[in-house]
Amino acid sequence: MTRRQPSPIAPDFVSPYPPSWFDRFKSIVERLPGPPWVAYLVLAAILTLILLLAAWATGEYRPGPFLPFHIWIGSQAAYMLGLMHYLDRSAGSALASFRPVLAKPPRGSGRTEAAVFQDLLYRLTNMPGRWAWIALLAGAAFGFVLTFLIGPNPETTTMASLEQTFVAFGFPGLSPALIWFIVVFVALVEAVSATLVVHTVHQLRMISQVLARHTQLNLYQVQPLYAFSIPTGLTAVGVTLYNYTWFAVAPGLLSVPVSRALGLFFIAVAVLTFAWPLYGIHRRLATEKKRMIGESTARFETAVRELHRRVDKKELREMDDLNKTLASLEIELASLRRIPTWPWEPGTVRGVALAVLLPLAIWLIQQLLQPLLAD
């Protein structure tokens, strides 16, 4: 399917709510030279370098096998910001591809089709500012508290407990300055993570609403509906990649039951983010398909009755038109039955399934073969 670039917001457009802090940040990145992924890659390198330099400056830092883990800790905030940026781009492109089946506004509403499109484009690619700030602050507070709770002795919030935690993760852990630096760093990561959660819920909810309320349903024109499976699929793959990266850089997490449970939970979330926004339009398509098949079947039955009547009365002249009618109705029925009601391309489903389930399948096979190989 050809990817379209999202149409720009019109200069005279009046936004339904102010853009979030992330959307302002995203606008700055868009104005930088080069593609946005370069900016996020540079940001990931800068944050990682700051983290590693802080460790070197405050203690005898020997990353060893923990270096990939530390790089991921430093770069994951940039990864989540970049993911949100490209999900917004994908959603805008999807709406542009969806436009041929965008329902016309009701008469007397005073709104044009262009105005409806601009409003939906803004809502799909911009978070409400208030919720983004709430997510940012709540995530930072959660990250601050979480850092103290993951120590070897969760019942205490002493510096000694935090120090033991950071030493276990490969940091020097000898300097209070480093400990507080990492506490702030984790709070920053959790703040961006909470913003990603709000962004994902908002955007997937908007996709569901666009398909449910703004689709001019035509069973013979379902291709534009497939466009929204791209951003939902990218969301699922983005969540999955984030999930599996933790296990890739810290394989010891695979031996922790809670970590495995969280991994499976994120796989379920990935599947849900792909299918849930598209389920409403699937039901509408299935209902419309059932209705049209019913009407076609009734016409076919009427034609068959006419055939029987003519045969019984030996009225066999001019049967050619009736035969053509029966053949045409049979072709119509076969065509209707072949129309899919899930709004996605088969290749999209295979790609998402491969990204989400293949690493899990490989791990399960390894677990099954390990006892046999040990023998």
N, C-alpha and C positions, 0 to 999 in steps of 0.2 A: 504494500500500500504506500502511495506517495505521501511523504511527510510534508505538511504545509507549515509555513512560518506563521506564528500567531499575529493577527492583525493588531496594530498599535492602538492604544487607547486614544480616542479623539481628544484634541486639545480643549474643546468646549464641554467635555464630559464632566458631569457633576457626580462625584463618587458617593456611594451610599454610606460610607464610613471612611475615616482616615486610614491610610496605610499603616501597617505595623512597623516596628523597628527593623524587622528583618527585610521587609519590602523596601525600605529606604536604603538599607545596606545593599540589597540586591541591585537597586538602581545605580548605586555607585560602582559596583562591579561591572555592570553592563556598559558603563561609560569608559572603562579602562580599555587600553589597546589589547587586542588579542582575544581569543575565546575565553569565556568565564572559567573553564576548568583550569587554565593556567594560573589564574589568580588564586583559586582554591588550593592548587598544588603548592604554590609559593607560601600561602598562609599555613598550610600543614607543615611545611619545612621550617617556617619561622617558629611556630609554636613548639614543634619537637626540639628544635635547637635551643629554645629558651629553657625547656624542661631539662635537657641534658646538661646545659651549661650551669644551671642552678645546682644540679647534683654534683657536678665536678667542682664547683666553687665552694661548696659547703661540706665536702667530705671526700674520702677516698673512694671514688666512684669506679666500680668494676662491673660493667653491665653484663659481660659474658653472654650466656644463653638468653638473658632477659632483654637484650637489645631490641628484637622485633616487638616485644611486648611494650617497651617504653616508647618506641616509635609510634605504635598504634595508640597508646595513651595520649601522646602529644598531638596526633593528627586527627583523632576522631571528631573533634569539634568542627574542623574544616570539612571533613567528609559529610557530616550532617548538614552543614550550611550549603555545601555544593549540591547535595541530594535535593534539598528543598528548592534550590534555584532551578535545577533541571526538571524537577517535577512540575514547576510552574510553567516552564517553557513547553513541556509535553502537553500539559492541560490546555494551554492556549492554542497549540497546533491542533489538538483534538477538536476543540470547539470550531476552529476554522474548517476542518474537514466535515464536521457535523452540520454546518450551516445549511446545506441544501434541504435538510429535513427539519429545520428549525420552525416551530409552529408560529404562524402569524399572530400578532397580538389581537385580542378581541376588539371588535368594532366599538368605538366610543371610548376606548381606554385612553386615547390621546397619545399613545406611544407608537413609534414606528418600529419596523423590524430591526433597523440599524441600532436604534436606542436599546432595544431588548438585548441584542447581541453584545453591545458595549457593556451593558450592566452585567451580563453573565460572564463576560471575559474578565472584568474587574474582580468579581466575586471569586472566580475560579483561581485567579493568580495573585490575590491579595488576602491576607488574613486580617480579621478585625484587630485594630491596634490594642484595644483593652485586653483582649484574651491573650495576645502575644506577650504583653507586659506581665500579666498574671502568671503565665507559664514560665517566663524568664525568672521572675523572683521566686516562685514556688520551687522551681527546679534547682536554683542556687541554694535555697535553704535546705532542700532535701539532700543535695550533694554534701553540704557542710556537715549535716547530722550523720549521713551515711558513712563518712570517712571515720568518724569516731566509733561507729557501731561495728565496723568490720575488723577491729583489732582482735588479737588473741583473747583478750579479756573484755568482752562487751559490757560487763557490768561496771566498768570504770571508764572514765573519759580522760585518763591521764596522758601526758606526753609520752610516758614510758610505753604505754600500750600502742600508741601510734607509731613510735619508733620501731617497735618489734614488727609491726605490720609492714612498714616500708623496707626494713631489712629483708624480710621474707620475700618481697617483690623485687629485690635486687638493688635498692637504693641504699646510700650510705646510712641514712637514718640516725646520724649522730648529732645533727644540728637542728635546734628548734626552728631556726629560720627556714630550713628546707622543709621541715614538717609542715609549717604553716603555709609555705609556698604551695606544696602539693595539695593541701586542704583547699586553698583558693582555686587551684587548677581544676580539681575534681568538681568543685562547685560550679565553675564555668562550664565544664563539659555537661554536667547535669542540667544546667540552665538551657543550653542549646538543645539537649535531648528532649526536655519538656516542651520546648518550642516546636520541635519536630513532631511530637505527638499531637499537639494542637493543630499544627499545619496539616498533618495527615487526616485527622478526623474532619476538619473543616473542608478540605478539598474533596475527599471521597464523598462526604455528605452533599456537597454541591454537585458533583457528577451525578449522584443518584437523583437529585432534584431536577437537574437539567433533562435527564432521560425520562423522568416520570411526568414532568409538567410542561416541557417545551418541545416535545417530539411530535411532529406531524407523521403519524404512523402510516407506513405503506409497506406491506409485506413484500412487495416486489422491489423495494429500494431500502435494503437493510445495510448495505455497505457503509454508508456514513455512520451508522450506529457502532460499527466496529472500532471507530477512532478512539473511543474512551477506554478501550481495553489496553491501549498503550500506556497511558499514565497509571492505570491501576496495576498493570503488570510491572512497570518500573518501580512502583511503590513496593510491591511484593518482593522483587529482586533486591531492591535497596535494603529492606529490612532483613532479608535472608543473608545478604553479604555482610552486613553489620554483625549479625548473629554468629556466622561461621568464622569470621575473622577473629573473634575472641578465642575460639577453640584452636585456631591455627597458630596464634601467637603465644597462647598459654595452654598447651596440651594437657597440663595437669588438671585443668577444669573438667576434663572428661571423666575423671575419677571421682568427682564430687557429685553426689546425687542431686543436690539442689541446682547445680549448674546444668546438669543434663535435663532436669525438669524445665528449667528456664529456656534451654535451647529448644525443646519440643514445643513449649508455649509460643516462642517466637515463630516457629514454623507454622503453627496453627494461625497465628496472627497474619503471617504473610499470605496464606491461602485465603483468609477472610478478607483481607484488603483487596485482593484481586477480584473475588467473586461477588462480595456483598453489594458494591455500588451498581453492579450490572444485573442484579437479581430482579429488581422491579421491572425493568424493560423486558427482561426475559419472560416474566409472567404476562405482560401485555402482549408480547409477540405470540406467546403460546395461545392466549385467549383469542387473538385475532386470527391465528392460523386455524384454530378449531372452528371458529365461526365461518370462515371462508370455505373450509373443507365441507362443513355442513351444508352450506348453500350450494356448492358445486355438486355434492352428492344428491341433494334434492332434485337438482336439474337433471342429473344423469338418470335418476329413478323415473322422472317424468318422461324422459326420452325413451327409456326402456319400456315403459307402459304403452307409449304410443307405438313402439315397434311390435309389441305383443298384440295390440288391438288390430294393427294392419295385417299381421300374420293370420290372426283368427278369422278376420273377415275377408281374407284373400285379396286385400288391397295392396298388391305388390308393385304397383307402378310408382315411379318417382321415389324409390327407396334410397336413391343415391344421396339426397340431401340429408335424410335421417341418419344414414351411415356416417356421413361426414360429421354430423352433430355429435353422435355418440363417440366417434374417434377424438374429436376436439375436446369434449368433456373429459374423456379418459386421460388425454394428455395434460389437461389442466389439473386434474386430481393428482396425477403423478408428480407434476411440477410443484404443487402446493406441499405435498408430503416431503419433498426434498428440501424445502426451505428451512434452514436452521433457526432456532429460536434463542440460542445463546449468542449474544452480540460480540463475537470475537472470531478472529481467524484461527484455524487449526494450528498454524505455525506459532501463534502467540501463546496458546495453551501449552504446546510442547516446550517452548522456550522457558516459560515460567516453571513448569513442572520439572524440567531438567535442572534449573538453577536451584529450586527449593528442595527437591527430593534426592537428587543424585548424590550429594555429599553424605546425606543421612543413610542412603542405601549402601554406599561404600563402607561407612563406619559399621553398619550392622553386619555386613558380610565379614569384615575383619573380626568382629566380636565372635561370630559363629565359627570362623576358621581358626582362631587363636588356640582354643583347646586342642583341636586336631593337630595343628602344627607343633604344639608343645609336646604332644605324645610322640 
